[in-house]
Structures are given as structure tokens and as C-alpha cells.
């Protein structure tokens, strides 16, 4: 409804599309701003939690892991030193 009112007002000012956009933003603009603020808040919270509370806990020994994944898959795993020595391009 506000989009149509904005379109009609814009039509009188020779800018009907701008009027329709204005009408649309009166309806949806508040939600879009709310979603942007919420997204920024969640990103900050996730970053904080990852820095402060995340970690790696190993619950099985390498021998147990080898039994779980099987010998064929174990043969395809790389040693940590091999991965550590590889150089990756900076992006």
C-alpha cells in the first residue's frame, strides 16, 4: 500500500520509481536495518566465543582412531610434519 502511495506521489514529481522505492523502504527499511544490526551482533559474538571458548579435545588415542577409520583410510592420511612443511600462497 505504501509502495503504491509512494509511486503516485513520485509520479506527480516525475520520479515514479523513486517514489515506489521510498514507499517500499518505509515498510521494509526498519526490518532490513534490524537484520543488519542483528547480523553484526551475532558475528561479533561468534568471533568472541571462538576466541575465548573454542578448543580441540582429543578423546581417542591414535591407535583407537586407526582402528575406527580402518587401515585403508589411515594410509591416505598425511603426517603432521609433511603438512607443516608445505608452503601455502598468501591470499
N, C-alpha and C positions, 0 to 999 in steps of 0.2 A: 504494500500500500504506500509506504513512504517512498519507495522507488518510483512509483507512478507519479506521486505528487512532485518529487524532485525532477522527474522527466518533464512534467508540464511546466514547472517554473523555469527550468532550463530552456525549454522550447521558446518561451517568451523572450529569454535573454539570448537566443540563437545558439545555445550550447546544450542541447537535449541530453547528450551522452554524459556530460559533466554533471548535469542535474540528477540523472539516474544514478550515477556513481555516488553522489552526495547522499541521496536517499538510501541507497544500499548501505553506505557506511554508517548512517545513523542507526540502522538496525543491527548490522553485524560488527561494526567497529569496536564496540565495547568487548565483545567476545574475543575478537582477534587480539586485542591488546591484553586481555586477561590470559589467553593462551600463551602469548609471548612471554609474559611475566612468569607464568607458571613453568614454562619450559626452562627459562633461565634459572629459576629457583631450583628445579629438580636437577639440572646439570651441575649446579654448584654443590648441591647436597650429595650427589653421587660421587663427584670428584673428591669431596671431603671424606666420605665413607671409604672410598677405595684407598685413599692415602693413609687413613688412620686405623681402619679395622680389617682391611683385607690381608690375606696371607695364605701361605701354602702349608698344608699339613699333610704329611705322608703317613698313611695308615697301614700300608703293607710294605714288607721288605722287598728288595729287588727280586729275590728268589720266588716269593709268593706271586709277584707281578708276572714273572716269567711263566709260571705255571698257569696263571689266569689267561694270558693272552696267547699262549702257545708258542712253540719253537719257531714256526714259520714267520709269525709276526715279529718275534724277538730278533730274528736275523735281519729284518729290514730296519730296525731302529739304529740311529746314529749314536755314537759315543758323544758325551758332552764336550770333550776336548776338541773333537772334529768340528762340531757346530760352533764352538767358541773361537776357533782359529779362522773361520771363514770371515771374509770382509764383505760387508754389505754397502751398497752405494747410499750415500746420504741424500735424502729427498727433500 
